[in-house]
Amino acid sequence: MRVRKRGQRHWLASAGLHLGLAVAAVIAVFPPLWLLVTSFKPKTDAFSTSLVTHPTLANYTHVLADTQFLTWFGNSVVIVGLTTVLGVFIAATTGYAVSRFRFPGMRPLMWLLLLTQMFPVAVLIVPLYNLMATLGLLNQPAGLVITYLTIAVPFCAWMMKGFFDTIPVDIDEAGRVDGLNPFGIFWRLVLPLARPGLAVTGFYTFVTAWAEVAYASAFMTGEENLTLAGGLQTFVNQYTNDWGSMTAAAVIIAVPAALVFAFAQRHLVSGLTAGTTKG
């Protein structure tokens, strides 16, 4: 009788593990793969379960040439770009301040940042809409940028705080000896060491703004003001049913997100796990 080594899995357990991973991979990959396949089908075959028998680029041509997709894309790039840059800067400075300094109300501030994440969109959308209307920020990119910052910054500030906790305080003290002020220490010494955390923060902020639908649909009206999320809804609604164009647009929209992920992925694991332990 063969005796298994300590920690060695039985072949049935190993087979079950690999089978579970395979099923999970199929479940994860099938929806985007089918979306890609459908985007190359003629509109008459959009609901067919067969693979592409007559591939065509007509859906992509229609989206790029006959709709305002490029306008929506430009609007999204501006809004997401501003949100990501401002979100990363605000979250990093907030996380550093809470990590390094002690001031009255620090703990309630951190709990307040967490509490803001507990409210669902359905609860916040009406008061935010009224606030933006009062400030004249409806149909303005600044309105969406501010809204997305309220979503991304609290979580990212908590994450950056945990990451800065892992960076030795001795670095700050060495900067003070060299005559740097607090912002100089943060900008020149600490921030370069925080690149994994910044990558995670930037990726989370980007995805938050790039994939958001509810606020973009409520705050922006008129096709020339829509973002990609709002523009997608013009293809399939109660008046039209153009699934071919919608799938083609969705594939194009996924490309920038995939590129950002590919750029940031080498930092994602280290950035996400860095805040779990305190150095």
C-alpha positions in Angstrom: 0.0 0.0 0.0 1.4 3.3 -1.0 1.7 5.9 1.8 1.2 9.5 0.8 3.7 12.0 2.0 2.6 14.6 4.6 0.7 17.4 2.8 0.3 15.4 -0.4 -3.2 15.5 -1.8 -5.1 12.4 -2.9 -5.5 12.2 -6.7 -9.3 12.5 -6.3 -8.8 15.7 -4.4 -6.4 17.0 -7.0 -8.8 16.1 -9.8 -11.7 17.8 -8.0 -9.6 20.9 -7.5 -8.6 21.1 -11.2 -12.2 20.4 -12.3 -13.4 23.2 -10.0 -10.9 25.6 -11.4 -11.8 24.6 -15.0 -15.5 25.2 -14.3 -14.8 28.6 -12.7 -12.6 29.6 -15.7 -15.3 28.7 -18.1 -17.9 30.6 -16.2 -15.6 33.7 -16.0 -14.5 33.6 -19.7 -17.7 32.6 -21.4 -19.7 35.9 -21.1 -16.9 38.2 -22.6 -16.0 35.5 -25.2 -19.7 35.3 -26.3 -19.9 39.1 -26.4 -16.9 39.1 -28.7 -18.3 36.4 -30.9 -21.7 38.2 -31.2 -20.0 41.5 -32.1 -18.8 39.9 -35.4 -22.2 38.4 -36.3 -24.7 40.0 -38.7 -27.5 41.7 -36.9 -30.0 39.0 -38.0 -27.9 36.4 -36.2 -27.4 38.3 -33.0 -29.6 35.8 -31.0 -28.4 32.6 -32.7 -26.5 30.2 -30.6 -24.1 29.2 -33.4 -20.6 30.5 -33.8 -19.8 33.1 -36.4 -20.7 31.7 -39.8 -20.5 34.9 -41.7 -18.1 37.2 -39.8 -18.6 40.9 -40.5 -17.2 44.2 -39.2 -20.5 46.0 -40.0 -21.3 46.4 -36.3 -17.9 48.1 -35.6 -18.2 50.3 -38.7 -21.7 51.4 -37.7 -20.7 52.2 -34.1 -17.6 54.2 -35.2 -19.0 56.0 -38.2 -22.7 56.4 -37.7 -23.1 57.1 -34.0 -21.5 59.6 -31.6 -19.4 56.8 -30.0 -16.2 58.8 -30.5 -17.8 61.8 -28.7 -18.8 59.5 -25.8 -15.3 58.0 -25.8 -13.7 61.5 -25.5 -16.1 62.5 -22.7 -15.2 59.3 -20.8 -11.5 59.8 -21.3 -11.6 63.3 -19.9 -13.8 62.4 -16.9 -12.0 59.2 -16.1 -8.6 60.8 -16.6 -9.4 63.7 -14.2 -11.0 61.3 -11.7 -8.0 59.0 -11.7 -5.3 61.8 -11.3 -7.2 63.7 -8.6 -8.4 60.5 -6.9 -4.9 59.1 -6.6 -3.4 62.4 -5.4 -6.2 63.0 -2.8 -6.2 59.4 -1.5 -2.4 59.3 -1.3 -2.1 62.6 0.6 -5.0 61.6 2.9 -3.5 58.2 3.6 -0.1 59.6 4.3 -1.5 62.3 6.6 -3.4 59.7 8.6 -0.5 57.3 8.7 2.1 59.7 9.8 0.4 62.4 11.8 -1.8 62.4 14.9 -4.5 65.1 15.1 -7.9 65.5 16.9 -10.7 63.7 15.1 -8.4 61.4 13.2 -10.2 58.2 14.2 -13.7 59.6 13.6 -12.4 60.8 10.2 -11.3 57.3 9.2 -14.6 55.7 10.4 -16.5 58.4 8.4 -14.6 57.4 5.3 -15.7 53.8 5.8 -19.3 54.8 6.5 -19.6 56.6 3.2 -19.0 53.2 1.5 -22.1 51.7 3.1 -24.7 53.8 1.3 -26.1 52.2 -1.9 -26.3 54.2 -5.1 -30.1 54.2 -5.0 -30.0 56.2 -1.7 -27.3 58.7 -2.8 -28.4 59.4 -6.4 -31.3 61.7 -5.6 -29.5 64.0 -3.0 -26.4 64.1 -5.2 -28.6 65.0 -8.2 -30.2 67.9 -6.3 -26.8 69.1 -5.1 -25.4 69.0 -8.6 -28.4 70.8 -9.9 -28.1 73.5 -7.3 -24.4 74.0 -8.1 -25.1 74.0 -11.9 -23.0 70.9 -12.5 -25.5 68.8 -14.3 -24.4 67.9 -17.9 -20.9 69.1 -16.8 -17.8 66.8 -16.6 -16.9 68.3 -13.3 -20.1 67.0 -11.8 -19.3 63.4 -12.6 -15.7 63.9 -11.6 -16.7 65.1 -8.1 -19.3 62.3 -7.8 -16.8 59.6 -8.7 -14.2 61.0 -6.3 -16.8 60.6 -3.5 -17.0 56.9 -4.4 -13.3 56.1 -4.9 -11.4 58.3 -2.5 -12.7 57.0 0.9 -11.8 53.4 0.1 -8.5 54.3 -1.6 -7.5 56.5 1.3 -7.9 53.6 3.7 -5.9 51.4 1.4 -3.1 53.9 1.0 -3.0 54.5 4.8 -2.3 50.8 5.3 0.3 50.8 2.6 2.1 53.9 4.1 2.1 52.1 7.5 4.5 49.5 6.0 7.0 52.2 4.9 9.5 52.8 7.8 9.2 56.1 9.6 13.0 56.4 9.5 12.7 57.6 5.9 10.7 60.6 7.1 13.2 61.4 9.8 16.1 61.2 7.4 14.2 63.7 5.1 13.7 66.1 8.0 17.5 65.9 8.8 18.1 66.9 5.1 15.8 69.9 5.5 12.8 68.7 3.6 9.3 69.9 4.7 6.5 67.4 5.2 5.2 67.6 1.6 8.8 67.3 0.3 9.3 64.1 2.4 6.0 62.8 1.0 6.6 63.7 -2.6 10.3 63.0 -3.0 11.0 60.1 -0.5 7.8 58.2 0.4 5.7 58.4 -2.7 8.3 56.7 -5.0 8.2 53.7 -2.5 4.5 53.5 -2.7 4.2 52.7 -6.4 2.4 49.4 -5.9 -0.2 51.1 -3.7 -0.5 53.9 -6.2 -1.1 51.4 -9.0 -3.9 49.7 -7.1 -5.4 53.0 -6.2 -5.2 54.3 -9.8 -6.7 51.0 -11.2 -9.6 51.1 -8.7 -10.3 54.7 -9.4 -10.2 54.1 -13.2 -12.5 51.2 -13.1 -14.9 53.0 -10.8 -15.3 55.8 -13.2 -15.0 53.8 -16.5 -17.6 51.2 -15.7 -20.1 53.4 -13.7 -23.6 53.6 -15.2 -26.2 55.0 -12.7 -24.7 58.5 -12.1 -23.5 58.9 -15.7 -27.1 58.2 -16.9 -28.7 60.5 -14.3 -26.4 63.5 -14.5 -25.6 63.6 -18.2 -28.3 64.0 -20.9 -28.2 64.8 -24.6 -26.1 62.5 -26.8 -23.2 65.0 -27.0 -22.8 64.9 -23.2 -23.0 61.2 -22.7 -20.2 59.0 -21.5 -19.7 55.5 -22.8 -21.9 54.0 -20.1 -24.8 56.3 -21.0 -24.1 55.9 -24.8 -24.4 52.1 -24.6 -28.0 52.4 -23.4 -29.0 54.2 -26.7 -28.4 50.9 -28.6 -30.8 48.8 -26.5 -33.8 50.4 -24.9 -37.6 50.5 -25.1 -37.4 52.1 -28.6 -34.5 50.3 -30.3 -32.9 46.8 -30.1 -29.5 46.9 -31.8 -27.6 44.1 -30.0 -24.9 43.9 -32.7 -23.9 47.5 -32.2 -24.1 47.2 -28.4 -21.8 44.2 -28.3 -19.3 45.9 -30.7 -19.3 49.0 -28.6 -18.8 47.0 -25.4 -15.8 45.2 -26.9 -14.2 48.6 -27.8 -14.9 49.9 -24.3 -13.2 46.9 -22.8 -9.9 47.5 -24.6 -8.8 50.5 -22.6 -9.7 48.7 -19.3 -7.7 45.7 -20.4 -4.7 47.9 -21.3 -4.8 49.6 -17.9 -5.0 46.3 -16.1 -2.1 44.9 -18.1 0.0 48.0 -17.2 -0.9 47.8 -13.5 -1.3 44.1 -12.9 2.3 43.5 -11.8 1.7 45.9 -8.9 -1.8 44.8 -8.0 -1.0 41.8 -5.8 1.8 43.5 -3.8 -0.3 46.7 -3.5 -3.4 44.9 -2.3 -1.5 42.8 0.3 0.9 45.5 1.5 -1.8 47.1 3.7 -2.6 43.9 5.5 0.5 43.9 7.6 2.1 46.8 9.4 5.9 47.1 9.2 
